């Protein structure tokens, strides 16, 4: 219970300044996420995966979330050669709807589903969507952003390059 409170507190602190990367010394840790892969298999996205990740949490009912998915897919394709995984994690109880939506609009983007009532969702403090987290190989949260981004914009790509340089 104490560990959950620490995670929630650290992530809340990160999210309170969501357009600023946290200082390395006080970086919150990313929690393991119990998800369902689009093929229906249960999985866990680990806290530390050994590779840098960009994790975008979104929902089907969120128009800005849906609008940014094609650009997020292009970002994932661009970063794959650098060993960075980009994932779109839908908050939903309807795996079929999410799978169909992604197959129509961002088929090459790694997708997964997490139930909106999972305890870890509350720990993340997701007050608004989309939210995107940049997570280092060791599981430290490098940055978090609330709201849709133009993932094709040179300024956004430059921000990501700076963050991922030592991730």
Secondary structure as the mmCIF struct_conf table of DSSP 4:
data_model
#
loop_
_struct_conf.conf_type_id
_struct_conf.id
_struct_conf.beg_label_comp_id
_struct_conf.beg_label_asym_id
_struct_conf.beg_label_seq_id
_struct_conf.end_label_comp_id
_struct_conf.end_label_asym_id
_struct_conf.end_label_seq_id
HELX_RH_AL_P HELX_RH_AL_P1 UNK A 2 UNK A 16
TURN_TY1_P TURN_TY1_P1 UNK A 17 UNK A 19
BEND BEND1 UNK A 20 UNK A 20
HELX_LH_PP_P HELX_LH_PP_P1 UNK A 21 UNK A 23
HELX_RH_3T_P HELX_RH_3T_P1 UNK A 24 UNK A 26
HELX_LH_PP_P HELX_LH_PP_P2 UNK A 27 UNK A 28
STRN STRN1 UNK A 29 UNK A 29
HELX_LH_PP_P HELX_LH_PP_P3 UNK A 30 UNK A 32
STRN STRN2 UNK A 33 UNK A 37
TURN_TY1_P TURN_TY1_P2 UNK A 38 UNK A 39
BEND BEND2 UNK A 40 UNK A 40
STRN STRN3 UNK A 42 UNK A 45
BEND BEND3 UNK A 47 UNK A 47
BEND BEND4 UNK A 50 UNK A 51
STRN STRN4 UNK A 53 UNK A 58
TURN_TY1_P TURN_TY1_P3 UNK A 60 UNK A 61
HELX_RH_AL_P HELX_RH_AL_P2 UNK A 63 UNK A 80
TURN_TY1_P TURN_TY1_P4 UNK A 81 UNK A 83
STRN STRN5 UNK A 85 UNK A 91
BEND BEND5 UNK A 93 UNK A 93
HELX_RH_AL_P HELX_RH_AL_P3 UNK A 95 UNK A 105
TURN_TY1_P TURN_TY1_P5 UNK A 107 UNK A 108
BEND BEND6 UNK A 109 UNK A 109
STRN STRN6 UNK A 110 UNK A 114
TURN_TY1_P TURN_TY1_P6 UNK A 116 UNK A 117
HELX_RH_AL_P HELX_RH_AL_P4 UNK A 119 UNK A 124
TURN_TY1_P TURN_TY1_P7 UNK A 125 UNK A 125
BEND BEND7 UNK A 128 UNK A 129
STRN STRN7 UNK A 131 UNK A 135
TURN_TY1_P TURN_TY1_P8 UNK A 137 UNK A 138
BEND BEND8 UNK A 139 UNK A 139
STRN STRN8 UNK A 140 UNK A 140
STRN STRN9 UNK A 141 UNK A 146
BEND BEND9 UNK A 147 UNK A 147
TURN_TY1_P TURN_TY1_P9 UNK A 151 UNK A 152
BEND BEND10 UNK A 153 UNK A 153
HELX_RH_AL_P HELX_RH_AL_P5 UNK A 154 UNK A 164
TURN_TY1_P TURN_TY1_P10 UNK A 165 UNK A 166
#
